[in-house]
Amino acid sequence: MKYLVADDDPLVCETVEAFLQKIEDTEFCLKVGDGLTALQVLSAGGIDAVFLDLQMPELNGPEVLRALPRDIPIVLISASAEFGAASYEFQVADYLVKPLAFPRFAQAVARIRERTQAKDAARGATPLREVFVKDGTKLVRVVFEELVLLKAEANYVEFVSKESAVMSLMTIGRLETQLPPEFVRAHRSYIVNIRQITKIEGSTVWLGKHSVPMGESYRDALLARLPMLR
């Protein structure tokens, strides 16, 4: 993901950048200090999501919001919650109140991911149900509904079922966009089949005999996908 953070406070920009560096799929973070520059960067394209301060020189947050396309996920940053209700008019992904804390920031990133995935689905991306992957010199058929989890190992992905595993040269980030909806990222190195989850204990996800760590930045999005009695 390619992020833009627009805030006239350099410390806030540095904090957001440091938080994003903890998020596995962050490609880069551009930092600007005023609304006009933010619009110029966004008009050039290539930005996936924006963290936007409400009070900046040149153009303030609401003025930038009115000029932005509605399909880009925006997280507002403010020293006050006063604009919270009005932000719904702009369909923002989230609203953060300073000072920023990483657990709450991670929730905002999860909501950005949900917006991005919904947009990709609306564009007609068809998830794969089965695929042939290269394992050494062999081509092996992988049926996704039989998989328990996928694990990233450097530039390889391990496809793990209940009884076997196949390792293939590819990146987990690119594969993630083609998976069926029951596959959800649990950690920077793991994607799990939520239909195979048997229990969650603390920060550990159990899938039968297999266990994987659950990253803090992925927790909310994963739990939101689980059917639970309320």
CYANA upper distance limits for C-alpha pairs under 8 A (distance plus 0.5 A):
  1 MET  CA     25 ASP  CA      6.30
  1 MET  CA     26 THR  CA      5.31
  1 MET  CA     27 GLU  CA      5.86
  1 MET  CA     28 PHE  CA      7.72
  1 MET  CA     47 ILE  CA      8.43
  1 MET  CA     48 ASP  CA      6.49
  1 MET  CA     49 ALA  CA      8.20
  2 LYS  CA     26 THR  CA      6.86
  2 LYS  CA     27 GLU  CA      5.97
  2 LYS  CA     28 PHE  CA      5.76
  2 LYS  CA     29 CYS  CA      6.67
  2 LYS  CA     46 GLY  CA      7.67
  2 LYS  CA     47 ILE  CA      5.67
  2 LYS  CA     48 ASP  CA      5.66
  2 LYS  CA     49 ALA  CA      7.26
  3 TYR  CA     26 THR  CA      8.20
  3 TYR  CA     28 PHE  CA      6.82
  3 TYR  CA     29 CYS  CA      5.23
  3 TYR  CA     30 LEU  CA      6.83
  3 TYR  CA     47 ILE  CA      6.27
  3 TYR  CA     48 ASP  CA      6.41
  3 TYR  CA     49 ALA  CA      5.62
  3 TYR  CA     50 VAL  CA      6.23
  3 TYR  CA     51 PHE  CA      8.10
  4 LEU  CA     29 CYS  CA      6.09
  4 LEU  CA     30 LEU  CA      5.29
  4 LEU  CA     31 LYS  CA      6.52
  4 LEU  CA     32 VAL  CA      8.23
  4 LEU  CA     38 ALA  CA      8.32
  4 LEU  CA     47 ILE  CA      7.15
  4 LEU  CA     49 ALA  CA      7.00
  4 LEU  CA     50 VAL  CA      5.31
  4 LEU  CA     51 PHE  CA      6.73
  5 VAL  CA     13 CYS  CA      6.79
  5 VAL  CA     16 VAL  CA      7.81
  5 VAL  CA     17 GLU  CA      8.50
  5 VAL  CA     29 CYS  CA      7.53
  5 VAL  CA     30 LEU  CA      6.70
  5 VAL  CA     31 LYS  CA      5.49
  5 VAL  CA     32 VAL  CA      6.94
  5 VAL  CA     50 VAL  CA      6.30
  5 VAL  CA     51 PHE  CA      5.09
  5 VAL  CA     52 LEU  CA      6.49
  6 ALA  CA     13 CYS  CA      7.78
  6 ALA  CA     31 LYS  CA      6.48
  6 ALA  CA     32 VAL  CA      5.40
  6 ALA  CA     33 GLY  CA      6.08
  6 ALA  CA     34 ASP  CA      6.89
  6 ALA  CA     35 GLY  CA      7.40
  6 ALA  CA     38 ALA  CA      6.70
  6 ALA  CA     50 VAL  CA      8.09
  6 ALA  CA     51 PHE  CA      6.72
  6 ALA  CA     52 LEU  CA      5.47
  6 ALA  CA     53 ASP  CA      6.48
  7 ASP  CA     12 VAL  CA      7.38
  7 ASP  CA     13 CYS  CA      6.75
  7 ASP  CA     31 LYS  CA      8.23
  7 ASP  CA     32 VAL  CA      6.95
  7 ASP  CA     33 GLY  CA      5.39
  7 ASP  CA     34 ASP  CA      6.94
  7 ASP  CA     52 LEU  CA      6.95
  7 ASP  CA     53 ASP  CA      5.49
  7 ASP  CA     55 GLN  CA      8.36
  7 ASP  CA     56 MET  CA      7.03
  8 ASP  CA     32 VAL  CA      7.87
  8 ASP  CA     33 GLY  CA      4.57
  8 ASP  CA     34 ASP  CA      6.45
  8 ASP  CA     53 ASP  CA      8.28
  8 ASP  CA     55 GLN  CA      8.49
  8 ASP  CA     56 MET  CA      6.25
  8 ASP  CA     57 PRO  CA      7.87
  9 ASP  CA     13 CYS  CA      7.08
  9 ASP  CA     33 GLY  CA      7.60
 10 PRO  CA     14 GLU  CA      6.65
 10 PRO  CA     33 GLY  CA      8.05
 11 LEU  CA     15 THR  CA      6.59
 12 VAL  CA     16 VAL  CA      6.66
 13 CYS  CA     17 GLU  CA      6.66
 13 CYS  CA     31 LYS  CA      6.71
 14 GLU  CA     18 ALA  CA      6.56
 15 THR  CA     19 PHE  CA      6.65
 15 THR  CA    100 LEU  CA      8.31
 16 VAL  CA     20 LEU  CA      6.60
 17 GLU  CA     21 GLN  CA      6.75
 17 GLU  CA     29 CYS  CA      6.68
 18 ALA  CA     22 LYS  CA      7.44
 19 PHE  CA     23 ILE  CA      7.62
 19 PHE  CA    102 PHE  CA      6.95
 19 PHE  CA    105 PHE  CA      8.17
 20 LEU  CA     26 THR  CA      6.82
 20 LEU  CA     29 CYS  CA      8.11
 21 GLN  CA     26 THR  CA      7.10
 23 ILE  CA    188 ARG  CA      8.19
 23 ILE  CA    217 SER  CA      7.50
 24 GLU  CA    188 ARG  CA      5.75
 25 ASP  CA    173 GLY  CA      7.72
 25 ASP  CA    188 ARG  CA      8.26
 32 VAL  CA     37 THR  CA      7.07
 32 VAL  CA     38 ALA  CA      6.82
 33 GLY  CA     37 THR  CA      7.97
 33 GLY  CA     38 ALA  CA      8.38
 33 GLY  CA     56 MET  CA      7.72
 33 GLY  CA     57 PRO  CA      8.28
 34 ASP  CA     38 ALA  CA      6.89
 34 ASP  CA     56 MET  CA      5.81
 34 ASP  CA     57 PRO  CA      5.70
 34 ASP  CA     58 GLU  CA      6.64
 34 ASP  CA     59 LEU  CA      7.27
 34 ASP  CA     60 ASN  CA      8.27
 35 GLY  CA     39 LEU  CA      6.80
 35 GLY  CA     56 MET  CA      6.70
 35 GLY  CA     57 PRO  CA      7.11
 35 GLY  CA     58 GLU  CA      6.45
 35 GLY  CA     59 LEU  CA      5.03
 35 GLY  CA     60 ASN  CA      6.37
 35 GLY  CA     61 GLY  CA      7.36
 35 GLY  CA     64 VAL  CA      6.59
 36 LEU  CA     40 GLN  CA      6.86
 36 LEU  CA     58 GLU  CA      6.37
 36 LEU  CA     59 LEU  CA      6.19
 36 LEU  CA     64 VAL  CA      8.22
 37 THR  CA     41 VAL  CA      6.69
 38 ALA  CA     42 LEU  CA      6.69
 38 ALA  CA     64 VAL  CA      8.45
 39 LEU  CA     43 SER  CA      6.49
 39 LEU  CA     64 VAL  CA      7.36
 39 LEU  CA     67 ALA  CA      8.31
 39 LEU  CA     68 LEU  CA      8.08
 40 GLN  CA     44 ALA  CA      7.14
 41 VAL  CA     45 GLY  CA      7.63
 42 LEU  CA     46 GLY  CA      8.05
 42 LEU  CA     47 ILE  CA      7.00
 48 ASP  CA     72 ILE  CA      6.99
 48 ASP  CA     73 PRO  CA      7.75
 49 ALA  CA     72 ILE  CA      6.36
 49 ALA  CA     73 PRO  CA      5.44
 49 ALA  CA     74 ILE  CA      6.37
 49 ALA  CA     75 VAL  CA      8.45
 49 ALA  CA    112 ILE  CA      7.71
 50 VAL  CA     72 ILE  CA      8.11
 50 VAL  CA     73 PRO  CA      6.96
 50 VAL  CA     74 ILE  CA      5.31
 50 VAL  CA     75 VAL  CA      6.66
 51 PHE  CA     74 ILE  CA      6.49
 51 PHE  CA     75 VAL  CA      5.30
 51 PHE  CA     76 LEU  CA      6.36
 51 PHE  CA     77 ILE  CA      7.20
 52 LEU  CA     61 GLY  CA      7.09
 52 LEU  CA     74 ILE  CA      7.49
 52 LEU  CA     75 VAL  CA      6.65
 52 LEU  CA     76 LEU  CA      5.36
 52 LEU  CA     77 ILE  CA      6.16
 53 ASP  CA     60 ASN  CA      8.36
 53 ASP  CA     61 GLY  CA      6.35
 53 ASP  CA     76 LEU  CA      6.40
 53 ASP  CA     77 ILE  CA      5.13
 53 ASP  CA     78 SER  CA      6.34
 54 LEU  CA     60 ASN  CA      6.33
 54 LEU  CA     61 GLY  CA      4.37
 54 LEU  CA     62 PRO  CA      7.12
 54 LEU  CA     76 LEU  CA      7.32
 54 LEU  CA     77 ILE  CA      6.87
 54 LEU  CA     78 SER  CA      6.27
 55 GLN  CA     60 ASN  CA      5.60
 55 GLN  CA     61 GLY  CA      6.35
 55 GLN  CA     78 SER  CA      8.11
 56 MET  CA     60 ASN  CA      5.36
 56 MET  CA     61 GLY  CA      7.33
 59 LEU  CA     63 GLU  CA      6.40
 59 LEU  CA     64 VAL  CA      6.85
 60 ASN  CA     64 VAL  CA      6.79
 61 GLY  CA     65 LEU  CA      6.56
 62 PRO  CA     66 ARG  CA      6.75
 63 GLU  CA     67 ALA  CA      7.11
 64 VAL  CA     68 LEU  CA      6.78
 65 LEU  CA     90 PHE  CA      7.46
 66 ARG  CA     90 PHE  CA      8.22
 68 LEU  CA     72 ILE  CA      8.41
 70 ARG  CA     90 PHE  CA      7.99
 70 ARG  CA     91 GLN  CA      8.04
 71 ASP  CA    119 LYS  CA      8.41
 73 PRO  CA     92 VAL  CA      7.01
 73 PRO  CA     93 ALA  CA      6.16
 73 PRO  CA    112 ILE  CA      6.37
 73 PRO  CA    115 ARG  CA      7.13
 73 PRO  CA    116 THR  CA      7.95
 74 ILE  CA     92 VAL  CA      5.63
 74 ILE  CA     93 ALA  CA      5.94
 74 ILE  CA     94 ASP  CA      7.57
 74 ILE  CA    112 ILE  CA      8.25
 75 VAL  CA     92 VAL  CA      6.53
 75 VAL  CA     93 ALA  CA      5.97
 75 VAL  CA     94 ASP  CA      5.27
 75 VAL  CA     95 TYR  CA      6.11
 75 VAL  CA     96 LEU  CA      7.63
 75 VAL  CA    108 ALA  CA      7.59
 76 LEU  CA     92 VAL  CA      7.76
 76 LEU  CA     94 ASP  CA      6.90
 76 LEU  CA     95 TYR  CA      5.24
 76 LEU  CA     96 LEU  CA      6.50
 77 ILE  CA     95 TYR  CA      6.61
 77 ILE  CA     96 LEU  CA      5.35
 77 ILE  CA     97 VAL  CA      6.36
 77 ILE  CA     98 LYS  CA      7.41
 78 SER  CA     95 TYR  CA      8.30
 78 SER  CA     96 LEU  CA      6.92
 78 SER  CA     97 VAL  CA      5.55
 78 SER  CA     98 LYS  CA      6.41
 79 ALA  CA     97 VAL  CA      5.94
 79 ALA  CA     98 LYS  CA      5.34
 79 ALA  CA     99 PRO  CA      7.86
 80 SER  CA     97 VAL  CA      6.47
 80 SER  CA     98 LYS  CA      7.86
 81 ALA  CA     97 VAL  CA      6.83
 83 PHE  CA     87 SER  CA      6.59
 84 GLY  CA     88 TYR  CA      7.88
 84 GLY  CA     95 TYR  CA      7.27
 86 ALA  CA     90 PHE  CA      8.33
 87 SER  CA     91 GLN  CA      7.25
 87 SER  CA     92 VAL  CA      6.94
 87 SER  CA     95 TYR  CA      8.44
 88 TYR  CA     92 VAL  CA      6.92
 93 ALA  CA    108 ALA  CA      7.72
 93 ALA  CA    111 ARG  CA      6.63
 93 ALA  CA    112 ILE  CA      6.64
 93 ALA  CA    115 ARG  CA      7.92
 94 ASP  CA    108 ALA  CA      6.26
 94 ASP  CA    111 ARG  CA      7.69
 95 TYR  CA    108 ALA  CA      8.37
 96 LEU  CA    100 LEU  CA      7.67
 96 LEU  CA    104 ARG  CA      8.35
 96 LEU  CA    105 PHE  CA      7.97
 96 LEU  CA    108 ALA  CA      8.45
100 LEU  CA    104 ARG  CA      8.08
100 LEU  CA    105 PHE  CA      7.43
101 ALA  CA    105 PHE  CA      6.60
102 PHE  CA    106 ALA  CA      6.42
103 PRO  CA    107 GLN  CA      7.11
103 PRO  CA    216 GLU  CA      7.62
103 PRO  CA    217 SER  CA      7.75
104 ARG  CA    108 ALA  CA      7.17
105 PHE  CA    109 VAL  CA      6.98
106 ALA  CA    110 ALA  CA      6.77
106 ALA  CA    216 GLU  CA      7.69
106 ALA  CA    217 SER  CA      5.08
106 ALA  CA    218 TYR  CA      8.08
107 GLN  CA    111 ARG  CA      6.88
107 GLN  CA    217 SER  CA      7.14
107 GLN  CA    220 ASP  CA      6.91
107 GLN  CA    221 ALA  CA      8.44
108 ALA  CA    112 ILE  CA      6.82
109 VAL  CA    113 ARG  CA      6.79
109 VAL  CA    217 SER  CA      7.88
110 ALA  CA    114 GLU  CA      6.84
110 ALA  CA    217 SER  CA      7.36
110 ALA  CA    218 TYR  CA      7.06
110 ALA  CA    220 ASP  CA      7.41
110 ALA  CA    221 ALA  CA      6.19
111 ARG  CA    115 ARG  CA      6.80
111 ARG  CA    221 ALA  CA      8.02
112 ILE  CA    116 THR  CA      6.68
113 ARG  CA    117 GLN  CA      6.51
114 GLU  CA    118 ALA  CA      6.60
114 GLU  CA    221 ALA  CA      8.22
115 ARG  CA    119 LYS  CA      6.68
116 THR  CA    120 ASP  CA      6.73
117 GLN  CA    121 ALA  CA      6.66
117 GLN  CA    177 THR  CA      8.49
118 ALA  CA    122 ALA  CA      6.68
119 LYS  CA    123 ARG  CA      6.92
120 ASP  CA    124 GLY  CA      7.46
120 ASP  CA    125 ALA  CA      6.72
121 ALA  CA    125 ALA  CA      5.83
121 ALA  CA    126 THR  CA      8.12
125 ALA  CA    178 GLN  CA      8.09
126 THR  CA    178 GLN  CA      7.53
127 PRO  CA    177 THR  CA      8.09
127 PRO  CA    178 GLN  CA      5.15
127 PRO  CA    179 LEU  CA      5.51
127 PRO  CA    180 PRO  CA      5.46
127 PRO  CA    181 PRO  CA      8.16
128 LEU  CA    144 PHE  CA      8.39
128 LEU  CA    178 GLN  CA      6.28
128 LEU  CA    179 LEU  CA      6.13
128 LEU  CA    180 PRO  CA      6.69
129 ARG  CA    143 VAL  CA      6.79
129 ARG  CA    144 PHE  CA      6.05
129 ARG  CA    145 GLU  CA      7.76
129 ARG  CA    179 LEU  CA      7.98
129 ARG  CA    180 PRO  CA      7.12
130 GLU  CA    141 ARG  CA      7.65
130 GLU  CA    142 VAL  CA      6.04
130 GLU  CA    143 VAL  CA      4.84
130 GLU  CA    144 PHE  CA      6.10
131 VAL  CA    141 ARG  CA      6.32
131 VAL  CA    142 VAL  CA      5.88
131 VAL  CA    143 VAL  CA      7.19
132 PHE  CA    139 LEU  CA      6.46
132 PHE  CA    140 VAL  CA      5.80
132 PHE  CA    141 ARG  CA      4.85
132 PHE  CA    142 VAL  CA      6.46
133 VAL  CA    139 LEU  CA      5.99
133 VAL  CA    140 VAL  CA      5.88
133 VAL  CA    141 ARG  CA      6.99
133 VAL  CA    142 VAL  CA      7.62
133 VAL  CA    168 SER  CA      6.86
134 LYS  CA    138 LYS  CA      6.19
134 LYS  CA    139 LEU  CA      5.07
134 LYS  CA    140 VAL  CA      6.78
134 LYS  CA    168 SER  CA      6.14
134 LYS  CA    169 LEU  CA      7.94
135 ASP  CA    139 LEU  CA      6.56
135 ASP  CA    140 VAL  CA      7.14
135 ASP  CA    166 VAL  CA      7.03
135 ASP  CA    167 MET  CA      6.29
135 ASP  CA    168 SER  CA      5.69
135 ASP  CA    169 LEU  CA      8.37
136 GLY  CA    168 SER  CA      8.05
140 VAL  CA    166 VAL  CA      8.31
142 VAL  CA    159 PHE  CA      8.37
143 VAL  CA    147 LEU  CA      7.46
144 PHE  CA    180 PRO  CA      8.26
146 GLU  CA    161 SER  CA      6.47
146 GLU  CA    162 LYS  CA      8.17
147 LEU  CA    159 PHE  CA      7.36
147 LEU  CA    160 VAL  CA      6.23
147 LEU  CA    161 SER  CA      4.73
147 LEU  CA    162 LYS  CA      7.56
147 LEU  CA    193 ASN  CA      7.42
148 VAL  CA    160 VAL  CA      6.29
148 VAL  CA    161 SER  CA      5.49
148 VAL  CA    162 LYS  CA      6.91
148 VAL  CA    192 VAL  CA      6.81
148 VAL  CA    193 ASN  CA      5.93
148 VAL  CA    196 GLN  CA      6.38
148 VAL  CA    207 LEU  CA      7.26
149 LEU  CA    159 PHE  CA      7.04
149 LEU  CA    160 VAL  CA      5.90
149 LEU  CA    161 SER  CA      7.50
149 LEU  CA    190 TYR  CA      7.49
149 LEU  CA    191 ILE  CA      6.17
149 LEU  CA    192 VAL  CA      4.85
149 LEU  CA    193 ASN  CA      6.24
150 LEU  CA    157 VAL  CA      7.08
150 LEU  CA    158 GLU  CA      6.06
150 LEU  CA    159 PHE  CA      5.37
150 LEU  CA    160 VAL  CA      6.42
150 LEU  CA    190 TYR  CA      6.20
150 LEU  CA    191 ILE  CA      5.62
150 LEU  CA    192 VAL  CA      6.90
151 LYS  CA    157 VAL  CA      6.06
151 LYS  CA    158 GLU  CA      5.54
151 LYS  CA    159 PHE  CA      7.33
151 LYS  CA    160 VAL  CA      8.22
151 LYS  CA    172 ILE  CA      8.23
151 LYS  CA    189 SER  CA      6.12
151 LYS  CA    190 TYR  CA      5.21
151 LYS  CA    191 ILE  CA      7.12
152 ALA  CA    156 TYR  CA      6.42
152 ALA  CA    157 VAL  CA      5.16
152 ALA  CA    158 GLU  CA      6.93
152 ALA  CA    171 THR  CA      7.79
152 ALA  CA    172 ILE  CA      6.43
152 ALA  CA    189 SER  CA      5.32
152 ALA  CA    190 TYR  CA      6.87
153 GLU  CA    157 VAL  CA      6.37
153 GLU  CA    158 GLU  CA      7.71
153 GLU  CA    189 SER  CA      8.00
155 ASN  CA    169 LEU  CA      6.56
155 ASN  CA    170 MET  CA      6.22
155 ASN  CA    171 THR  CA      6.04
156 TYR  CA    167 MET  CA      7.07
156 TYR  CA    168 SER  CA      5.97
156 TYR  CA    169 LEU  CA      4.88
156 TYR  CA    170 MET  CA      5.60
156 TYR  CA    171 THR  CA      6.66
156 TYR  CA    172 ILE  CA      8.21
157 VAL  CA    167 MET  CA      6.21
157 VAL  CA    168 SER  CA      6.00
157 VAL  CA    169 LEU  CA      6.93
157 VAL  CA    170 MET  CA      6.55
157 VAL  CA    171 THR  CA      7.00
157 VAL  CA    172 ILE  CA      6.66
158 GLU  CA    165 ALA  CA      6.98
158 GLU  CA    166 VAL  CA      6.04
158 GLU  CA    167 MET  CA      4.83
158 GLU  CA    168 SER  CA      6.98
159 PHE  CA    165 ALA  CA      5.90
159 PHE  CA    166 VAL  CA      5.60
159 PHE  CA    167 MET  CA      6.79
160 VAL  CA    164 SER  CA      6.66
160 VAL  CA    165 ALA  CA      4.88
160 VAL  CA    166 VAL  CA      7.16
161 SER  CA    165 ALA  CA      6.51
170 MET  CA    174 ARG  CA      8.41
170 MET  CA    175 LEU  CA      8.19
171 THR  CA    175 LEU  CA      6.98
172 ILE  CA    176 GLU  CA      6.49
172 ILE  CA    189 SER  CA      8.31
173 GLY  CA    177 THR  CA      7.78
174 ARG  CA    178 GLN  CA      8.10
175 LEU  CA    179 LEU  CA      7.19
176 GLU  CA    191 ILE  CA      8.45
179 LEU  CA    183 PHE  CA      6.90
182 GLU  CA    193 ASN  CA      6.15
182 GLU  CA    194 ILE  CA      6.14
182 GLU  CA    195 ARG  CA      7.31
183 PHE  CA    191 ILE  CA      6.77
183 PHE  CA    192 VAL  CA      5.95
183 PHE  CA    193 ASN  CA      5.07
183 PHE  CA    194 ILE  CA      6.74
184 VAL  CA    191 ILE  CA      5.91
184 VAL  CA    192 VAL  CA      6.01
184 VAL  CA    193 ASN  CA      7.10
184 VAL  CA    194 ILE  CA      7.42
184 VAL  CA    222 LEU  CA      6.85
185 ARG  CA    190 TYR  CA      6.56
185 ARG  CA    191 ILE  CA      4.71
185 ARG  CA    192 VAL  CA      6.78
185 ARG  CA    218 TYR  CA      7.14
185 ARG  CA    222 LEU  CA      7.60
186 ALA  CA    190 TYR  CA      6.21
186 ALA  CA    191 ILE  CA      6.10
186 ALA  CA    192 VAL  CA      6.96
186 ALA  CA    212 VAL  CA      8.41
186 ALA  CA    213 PRO  CA      7.75
186 ALA  CA    214 MET  CA      5.52
186 ALA  CA    215 GLY  CA      6.60
186 ALA  CA    218 TYR  CA      6.05
186 ALA  CA    219 ARG  CA      7.35
186 ALA  CA    222 LEU  CA      6.99
187 HIS  CA    191 ILE  CA      7.44
187 HIS  CA    213 PRO  CA      7.01
187 HIS  CA    214 MET  CA      5.75
187 HIS  CA    215 GLY  CA      5.08
187 HIS  CA    218 TYR  CA      6.84
188 ARG  CA    215 GLY  CA      7.57
190 TYR  CA    212 VAL  CA      7.69
192 VAL  CA    196 GLN  CA      8.32
192 VAL  CA    197 ILE  CA      8.37
193 ASN  CA    197 ILE  CA      7.46
194 ILE  CA    225 ARG  CA      8.36
194 ILE  CA    226 LEU  CA      7.59
196 GLN  CA    207 LEU  CA      5.90
196 GLN  CA    208 GLY  CA      7.79
197 ILE  CA    205 VAL  CA      7.51
197 ILE  CA    206 TRP  CA      6.32
197 ILE  CA    207 LEU  CA      4.90
197 ILE  CA    208 GLY  CA      7.60
198 THR  CA    206 TRP  CA      6.18
198 THR  CA    207 LEU  CA      5.74
198 THR  CA    208 GLY  CA      6.48
199 LYS  CA    205 VAL  CA      6.82
199 LYS  CA    206 TRP  CA      5.75
199 LYS  CA    207 LEU  CA      7.64
200 ILE  CA    204 THR  CA      6.24
200 ILE  CA    205 VAL  CA      5.09
200 ILE  CA    206 TRP  CA      6.42
201 GLU  CA    205 VAL  CA      7.06
201 GLU  CA    206 TRP  CA      8.32
203 SER  CA    213 PRO  CA      6.37
203 SER  CA    214 MET  CA      5.50
203 SER  CA    215 GLY  CA      7.79
204 THR  CA    211 SER  CA      7.04
204 THR  CA    212 VAL  CA      6.26
204 THR  CA    213 PRO  CA      5.16
204 THR  CA    214 MET  CA      6.07
205 VAL  CA    211 SER  CA      6.04
205 VAL  CA    212 VAL  CA      5.80
205 VAL  CA    213 PRO  CA      6.67
205 VAL  CA    214 MET  CA      6.86
206 TRP  CA    210 HIS  CA      6.34
206 TRP  CA    211 SER  CA      4.93
206 TRP  CA    212 VAL  CA      7.14
207 LEU  CA    211 SER  CA      6.52
214 MET  CA    218 TYR  CA      7.46
214 MET  CA    219 ARG  CA      6.94
215 GLY  CA    219 ARG  CA      6.73
218 TYR  CA    222 LEU  CA      6.67
219 ARG  CA    223 LEU  CA      6.60
220 ASP  CA    224 ALA  CA      6.49
221 ALA  CA    225 ARG  CA      7.11
222 LEU  CA    226 LEU  CA      7.45
